[in-house]
Amino acid sequence: MRQCRARVLALQEVNREFYSLILHEPYLAATVQPGQFLHLRVDSGLSPLLRRPFSVAGAFPGTGTVRLLFRCVGEGTKLLCRVREGDLLDCLGPLGTPFTPAGADPAVLLAGGTGIAPLLYLAESLLAAGRGVHLFYGATGAAALLPLERFLSPGLLIHYATEDGTAGEQGLLPDVFQRALDNGLLPGELFACGPRPFLAALARGNQRWRFPLQISLEERMACGIGACQGCAVLIQKDGVTAYARVCREGPVFRSEEVVW
């Protein structure tokens, strides 16, 4: 982990809610791994006082850049939406535990809503390693889906799902994934990120499926380094139930470890 001054290279609106932010910071680009996050100070003043966590959606060591994808919905992200090319952002990173692929093909990635960000980086990493990858991506409707082709290399199999049926298959993503399993998909391992109810549904389903499943939890974080204990969740490991800090011991856990 290092405190860095990352320079804004580009900020682009992707759709009505999502923005893509490209930062130049060679240390971060060379060291961050899929599943880890950055903790950004979005304004030089005291409001908001706390940093904001952002999953890394892509890292490019050759150019010394990283990509963040975020929704402009709260006080902090609305300030971030106003940055300009050349601005410097104070950030800590890389933070948290990364995904740890075991190498069993195909890897299946399951993204709900804003949970797409860290899985984009993971997908690119797996593709670069020659892995077979399926990406299941769900949202409420077509307008809320990101155009993933803008961020991913060819060779990835993308399965879209929307609750209202305006894009891809209609239904909740866990149900769409279940239909893919019924139609013969046999994953080697699963990776997921999204809202807690979505992850809980996958964890319940995996009690039947029994695939290796790693999840990235989304929790509010204050310090980002494990000092404040504000992002603690109950974990059961080796027969012991205790609290674990999402920012430090996570955000990536095995699904069976989390007490839902």
C-alpha positions as CSV (number, residue, x, y, z in Angstrom):
1,M,0.0,0.0,0.0
2,R,1.2,3.5,-0.8
3,Q,-0.3,7.0,-0.6
4,C,-0.2,8.3,-4.2
5,R,-1.1,11.4,-6.1
6,A,-2.8,10.1,-9.2
7,R,-3.3,12.4,-12.2
8,V,-6.7,12.4,-14.0
9,L,-6.2,11.6,-17.7
10,A,-9.9,11.2,-18.7
11,L,-13.4,11.2,-17.3
12,Q,-16.1,9.9,-19.6
13,E,-19.8,9.4,-19.0
14,V,-20.6,5.8,-20.1
15,N,-24.3,5.9,-19.6
16,R,-26.9,7.8,-17.6
17,E,-25.3,6.8,-14.2
18,F,-21.8,5.3,-14.8
19,Y,-18.6,7.1,-15.4
20,S,-15.2,5.8,-16.5
21,L,-12.2,7.5,-14.8
22,I,-8.6,6.9,-16.1
23,L,-5.8,7.8,-13.6
24,H,-2.1,7.9,-14.3
25,E,-0.1,6.4,-11.4
26,P,2.6,3.8,-12.5
27,Y,3.0,2.2,-9.0
28,L,-0.7,1.4,-8.8
29,A,-0.9,0.2,-12.4
30,A,2.0,-2.2,-11.7
31,T,0.9,-3.6,-8.4
32,V,-2.9,-3.6,-8.1
33,Q,-4.5,-7.1,-8.6
34,P,-8.1,-8.0,-9.6
35,G,-10.4,-7.6,-6.6
36,Q,-8.4,-4.9,-4.9
37,F,-9.5,-1.4,-4.5
38,L,-8.3,2.2,-4.1
39,H,-9.4,4.7,-1.4
40,L,-9.7,8.1,-2.9
41,R,-10.0,11.6,-1.4
42,V,-12.6,13.1,-3.8
43,D,-12.1,16.7,-2.7
44,S,-9.2,18.7,-1.2
45,G,-11.5,20.2,1.4
46,L,-13.0,18.7,4.6
47,S,-16.4,17.8,3.1
48,P,-16.7,14.9,2.6
49,L,-14.2,14.1,5.4
50,L,-13.8,10.4,4.5
51,R,-12.2,8.8,1.5
52,R,-14.3,6.7,-0.9
53,P,-13.5,3.1,-1.9
54,F,-13.4,2.2,-5.6
55,S,-12.8,-1.2,-7.1
56,V,-10.3,-1.2,-9.9
57,A,-11.9,-2.1,-13.3
58,G,-8.6,-2.3,-15.2
59,A,-4.8,-1.8,-14.8
60,F,-2.4,-1.1,-17.7
61,P,1.3,-1.2,-16.5
62,G,2.5,-0.3,-20.0
63,T,0.9,3.1,-19.8
64,G,1.0,3.4,-16.0
65,T,-2.8,3.8,-15.8
66,V,-5.7,2.4,-14.0
67,R,-9.4,2.5,-14.8
68,L,-12.2,3.0,-12.3
69,L,-16.0,2.6,-13.1
70,F,-18.4,4.2,-10.7
71,R,-22.0,5.4,-10.4
72,C,-22.6,9.1,-9.8
73,V,-25.2,8.8,-6.9
74,G,-23.9,10.2,-3.7
75,E,-22.0,13.3,-2.3
76,G,-18.6,11.8,-2.9
77,T,-19.1,10.4,-6.4
78,K,-20.9,13.6,-7.5
79,L,-17.7,15.5,-6.6
80,L,-15.7,13.0,-8.4
81,C,-17.8,13.5,-11.5
82,R,-16.5,17.1,-11.6
83,V,-12.8,16.4,-11.9
84,R,-10.9,17.6,-14.9
85,E,-8.0,16.3,-17.0
86,G,-4.8,17.1,-15.1
87,D,-6.3,17.2,-11.6
88,L,-4.5,15.2,-8.9
89,L,-6.3,12.8,-6.6
90,D,-4.9,11.7,-3.3
91,C,-5.4,7.9,-3.1
92,L,-4.3,4.9,-1.0
93,G,-3.7,1.6,-2.6
94,P,-3.8,-1.1,-3.6
95,L,-5.9,-2.2,-0.7
96,G,-7.7,-5.5,0.2
97,T,-7.3,-9.1,-0.8
98,P,-7.5,-10.0,-4.5
99,F,-9.3,-12.8,-6.3
100,T,-7.2,-16.0,-6.4
101,P,-8.0,-18.1,-9.4
102,A,-7.2,-21.8,-9.1
103,G,-7.0,-22.4,-12.9
104,A,-10.1,-24.6,-13.4
105,D,-11.8,-23.8,-16.7
106,P,-14.1,-22.3,-17.6
107,A,-14.1,-19.4,-15.1
108,V,-17.6,-18.0,-14.6
109,L,-18.0,-14.4,-13.5
110,L,-21.3,-13.2,-12.0
111,A,-21.8,-9.4,-11.8
112,G,-24.8,-7.7,-10.3
113,G,-25.1,-3.9,-11.0
114,T,-22.0,-2.0,-9.9
115,G,-20.3,-5.3,-9.1
116,I,-19.2,-5.4,-12.7
117,A,-16.2,-3.2,-12.0
118,P,-13.8,-5.6,-10.3
119,L,-14.9,-8.5,-12.6
120,L,-14.0,-6.5,-15.7
121,Y,-10.4,-6.4,-14.5
122,L,-10.5,-10.1,-13.5
123,A,-12.0,-11.1,-16.9
124,E,-9.1,-9.3,-18.7
125,S,-6.6,-10.9,-16.5
126,L,-8.0,-14.4,-17.1
127,L,-8.2,-13.9,-20.8
128,A,-4.6,-12.7,-20.9
129,A,-3.7,-16.0,-19.2
130,G,-5.5,-18.0,-21.8
131,R,-8.4,-19.0,-19.7
132,G,-11.9,-19.7,-20.9
133,V,-14.3,-17.1,-19.4
134,H,-18.1,-16.6,-19.2
135,L,-19.4,-13.3,-17.8
136,F,-23.0,-13.1,-16.5
137,Y,-24.0,-9.5,-16.0
138,G,-27.4,-8.4,-14.7
139,A,-29.2,-5.2,-14.1
140,T,-32.8,-3.9,-13.7
141,G,-33.1,-3.0,-17.4
142,A,-31.2,-2.3,-20.6
143,A,-30.5,1.4,-19.7
144,A,-28.6,0.3,-16.6
145,L,-26.3,-2.0,-18.4
146,L,-22.8,-1.0,-19.3
147,P,-21.6,-1.5,-22.9
148,L,-19.0,-4.1,-21.9
149,E,-17.5,-4.4,-25.4
150,R,-15.9,-1.0,-24.8
151,F,-13.9,-2.4,-21.9
152,L,-13.2,-6.1,-22.8
153,S,-11.0,-7.9,-25.3
154,P,-12.6,-10.3,-27.8
155,G,-13.0,-14.0,-26.7
156,L,-15.2,-13.5,-23.7
157,L,-18.7,-15.0,-23.6
158,I,-21.1,-12.5,-22.2
159,H,-24.5,-13.4,-20.9
160,Y,-26.8,-10.4,-20.2
161,A,-29.8,-10.5,-17.9
162,T,-32.4,-7.9,-17.0
163,E,-35.3,-8.0,-14.6
164,D,-37.7,-6.3,-17.1
165,G,-36.5,-8.3,-20.1
166,T,-35.3,-5.3,-22.2
167,A,-31.9,-6.9,-22.8
168,G,-30.6,-10.4,-22.7
169,E,-32.6,-13.0,-20.8
170,Q,-35.4,-11.9,-18.5
171,G,-35.1,-12.6,-14.8
172,L,-32.8,-12.3,-11.9
173,L,-29.2,-13.2,-12.6
174,P,-29.0,-16.2,-10.2
175,D,-32.0,-17.7,-12.0
176,V,-30.5,-17.0,-15.5
177,F,-27.3,-18.7,-14.3
178,Q,-29.3,-21.7,-13.1
179,R,-30.8,-22.0,-16.5
180,A,-27.4,-22.0,-18.1
181,L,-26.3,-24.8,-15.7
182,D,-29.5,-26.7,-16.7
183,N,-28.5,-26.3,-20.3
184,G,-25.1,-27.9,-19.8
185,L,-22.7,-25.1,-18.6
186,L,-20.1,-26.7,-16.3
187,P,-18.0,-24.1,-14.5
188,G,-14.6,-24.8,-13.1
189,E,-14.8,-22.0,-10.6
190,L,-17.1,-19.0,-9.9
191,F,-16.3,-15.3,-9.0
192,A,-19.0,-12.8,-8.0
193,C,-19.5,-9.2,-7.0
194,G,-22.7,-7.2,-6.4
195,P,-25.3,-6.3,-3.8
196,R,-25.4,-8.4,-0.7
197,P,-28.8,-10.0,-1.4
198,F,-27.5,-11.0,-4.9
199,L,-24.4,-12.6,-3.3
200,A,-26.5,-14.3,-0.7
201,A,-28.7,-15.9,-3.4
202,L,-25.6,-17.2,-5.2
203,A,-24.2,-18.6,-1.9
204,R,-27.5,-20.4,-1.3
205,G,-27.5,-21.8,-4.8
206,N,-24.0,-22.9,-4.4
207,Q,-25.0,-25.2,-1.6
208,R,-26.5,-27.3,-4.4
209,W,-24.0,-26.5,-7.2
210,R,-20.9,-27.0,-5.1
211,F,-18.5,-25.0,-7.3
212,P,-15.5,-23.1,-5.8
213,L,-17.0,-19.6,-5.4
214,Q,-15.2,-16.4,-4.4
215,I,-17.2,-13.3,-3.7
216,S,-16.3,-9.6,-3.4
217,L,-18.4,-7.9,-0.7
218,E,-19.6,-4.3,-1.0
219,E,-19.6,-2.5,2.3
220,R,-19.3,1.1,3.5
221,M,-15.7,1.8,4.5
222,A,-14.3,4.7,6.5
223,C,-10.6,4.2,6.9
224,G,-10.0,1.5,4.3
225,I,-7.0,0.0,6.3
226,G,-8.8,-1.9,9.0
227,A,-8.4,0.5,11.9
228,C,-11.9,1.7,12.4
229,Q,-13.7,-1.7,12.2
230,G,-16.6,-0.1,10.5
231,C,-16.9,-2.6,7.7
232,A,-16.7,-5.8,9.8
233,V,-18.8,-8.8,8.8
234,L,-19.4,-12.1,10.4
235,I,-17.2,-14.9,9.0
236,Q,-17.1,-18.6,9.9
237,K,-13.8,-20.2,9.3
238,D,-12.3,-23.5,10.7
239,G,-15.3,-23.8,13.0
240,V,-14.8,-20.4,14.5
241,T,-17.2,-17.5,14.0
242,A,-15.7,-14.0,14.3
243,Y,-15.7,-10.6,12.6
244,A,-13.5,-9.9,9.6
245,R,-12.8,-6.5,8.1
246,V,-13.9,-6.2,4.5
247,C,-11.3,-3.6,3.8
248,R,-8.5,-5.7,5.3
249,E,-9.3,-9.4,5.3
250,G,-11.6,-8.9,2.3
251,P,-13.2,-7.7,0.2
252,V,-12.8,-11.2,-1.4
253,F,-13.9,-14.2,0.6
254,R,-15.0,-17.7,-0.1
255,S,-18.8,-17.8,-0.2
256,E,-19.0,-20.5,2.5
257,E,-17.0,-18.3,4.9
258,V,-19.6,-15.5,5.1
259,V,-22.4,-15.7,7.7
260,W,-25.3,-14.5,5.6
